[in-house]
Amino acid sequence: MAAIPSKFVVAIQLMFHKTIILKKPNTPIMKKIIPFIALLICFTSCTSTKSTIQNIDNDAPNLQLAENNTFLISEFSTDRKYGYDKDYPINIFFGSTRNETINQQRFLNALAGPKGEKITYTKLESCCPFPTKRSEMGAGLLDVYELKWEGQKTPVILYLNIYEKGVLMVPFGLSLKKK
């Protein structure tokens, strides 16, 4: 294994856009500091003690299922952030969070494109940890979905939250699927 040249400079980008320059990373002390800093960054970047979600409503009516196993939705959001912004996700808590995908399917299968087009959706990732009492771990993640339909110029990205309650609405620019 080749040794790292002693004049080699390693830059580690830390939180808050501060850069620390570490010289001579092949010295014993530097070999201990670099993993410690990396571990510190991992722990501090993934923890949050305060939720940034703005639209949690524990008094919202319980969600109801339609005959086709989708959620009954009667309201349309006029807020352009609803569902499109990670701080204003679509809160679809229903009974339990044991099956992580059923509630997303119940919601997304009730939607259509702006003119009633059939949509397809794909889960892109889970992101944005936040504290919640409805999880055994005490934390939840938002699920990020991409929606597409025929004739669409750019896909729609929606943030869904299975851990919290809120008034369920059709996001701005979408419609309900015809029965």
C-alpha positions in Angstrom: 0.0 0.0 0.0 1.4 3.4 -1.0 2.0 6.0 1.6 0.3 9.3 1.3 2.9 12.1 0.6 3.6 14.1 3.7 2.9 17.4 1.8 -0.6 16.1 0.7 -3.3 18.3 2.1 -6.8 16.9 3.0 -9.7 19.3 3.2 -12.8 18.3 5.1 -15.9 20.3 4.5 -17.8 20.7 7.8 -21.2 21.9 8.6 -21.8 25.6 8.3 -19.5 25.8 5.3 -16.3 25.9 7.4 -13.3 24.2 6.0 -10.5 22.7 8.1 -7.2 22.0 6.4 -5.4 19.0 7.8 -1.7 18.6 6.8 0.2 15.4 6.9 -2.7 12.9 7.1 -0.4 10.0 7.4 0.8 10.9 10.9 -0.7 8.8 13.8 -2.7 11.7 15.3 -4.3 12.6 11.9 -5.3 8.9 11.3 -7.3 9.1 14.5 -8.8 12.6 13.9 -10.1 12.1 10.4 -12.4 9.1 11.3 -13.6 10.9 14.4 -14.5 14.0 12.4 -16.3 11.9 9.8 -18.3 10.1 12.5 -19.1 13.4 14.2 -20.4 14.8 10.9 -22.6 11.7 10.4 -24.2 12.0 13.9 -24.8 15.7 13.8 -26.2 15.8 10.3 -28.9 13.2 10.8 -30.4 14.2 14.1 -33.1 16.7 14.8 -34.9 17.4 18.1 -37.5 19.7 16.6 -39.9 18.9 13.8 -40.0 21.4 10.9 -43.3 20.0 9.6 -45.8 22.8 9.6 -49.1 21.1 8.8 -49.6 18.4 11.4 -53.2 18.4 12.7 -53.9 15.7 15.3 -57.5 16.9 15.4 -58.0 16.2 11.7 -60.8 13.7 10.8 -59.8 10.1 10.5 -59.1 9.0 6.9 -61.8 6.9 5.3 -61.5 4.3 2.6 -63.5 4.2 -0.6 -64.8 1.0 -2.2 -61.8 0.8 -4.5 -59.4 0.8 -1.4 -58.3 4.4 -2.0 -58.7 7.2 0.5 -61.9 9.4 0.2 -60.6 12.9 -0.6 -63.1 15.8 -0.8 -60.8 18.9 -0.4 -58.4 20.5 -2.9 -55.4 22.4 -1.6 -54.9 26.0 -2.8 -51.5 26.1 -1.0 -48.8 25.5 -3.6 -46.5 24.1 -0.8 -48.9 21.3 0.3 -47.1 18.1 -0.7 -44.5 19.8 -2.8 -42.4 21.1 0.2 -40.8 18.8 2.8 -42.1 21.2 5.5 -45.7 20.8 4.2 -45.9 17.0 3.4 -49.1 15.2 2.8 -49.9 13.6 6.2 -51.6 10.2 5.7 -51.4 8.5 9.0 -54.1 5.8 9.1 -54.4 3.3 11.9 -50.9 2.0 11.8 -47.5 2.5 10.3 -46.6 -1.2 10.2 -47.2 -1.5 6.4 -45.1 1.4 5.1 -46.5 1.5 1.6 -50.2 0.8 1.8 -51.2 4.3 2.8 -49.1 5.9 0.1 -50.8 3.7 -2.4 -54.3 4.5 -1.1 -53.5 8.2 -1.5 -51.7 8.2 -4.8 -54.2 5.8 -6.5 -56.9 8.3 -5.8 -55.1 11.0 -7.8 -55.1 11.9 -11.5 -53.2 14.5 -13.5 -54.6 18.1 -13.9 -57.0 17.0 -16.7 -57.8 13.6 -15.3 -54.8 11.9 -16.8 -53.8 8.5 -15.4 -50.7 8.9 -13.2 -47.9 6.6 -12.5 -45.7 7.0 -9.5 -42.3 5.8 -8.2 -40.8 6.1 -4.8 -37.5 7.9 -5.1 -36.3 7.9 -1.5 -37.0 8.5 2.1 -35.6 11.7 3.6 -35.9 14.4 6.1 -35.9 12.8 9.6 -38.2 14.3 12.2 -39.3 13.4 15.7 -42.7 11.6 16.1 -44.6 9.8 18.8 -46.1 7.4 16.3 -42.9 5.5 15.7 -41.2 2.9 17.9 -37.9 4.6 17.2 -39.3 8.1 18.1 -38.4 9.4 14.6 -40.0 9.2 11.2 -38.9 9.8 7.6 -40.8 11.4 4.7 -41.3 9.4 1.5 -40.5 11.2 -1.7 -42.6 10.1 -4.8 -42.3 11.1 -8.4 -45.6 11.4 -10.4 -45.8 11.3 -14.1 -48.6 11.3 -16.7 -48.9 11.5 -20.5 -48.2 15.0 -21.9 -46.5 16.2 -18.8 -43.4 18.4 -19.2 -41.6 17.8 -15.9 -42.4 15.1 -13.3 -44.1 16.2 -10.0 -42.3 15.4 -6.7 -44.5 14.9 -3.6 -43.5 14.4 0.0 -45.7 11.9 2.0 -45.7 11.4 5.8 -47.2 8.2 7.1 -46.5 9.1 10.8 -48.7 12.2 11.3 -52.3 13.3 10.8 -53.5 16.2 8.8 -56.4 17.2 6.6 -56.1 15.1 3.4 -56.4 17.1 0.2 -55.6 16.9 -3.5 -52.3 18.8 -4.0 -52.5 22.0 -6.1 -52.4 21.2 -9.8 -53.7 17.6 -9.5 -57.2 16.2 -9.6 -59.1 13.1 -8.4 -59.3 10.0 -10.4 -62.7 9.5 -12.0 -64.6 6.4 -10.7 
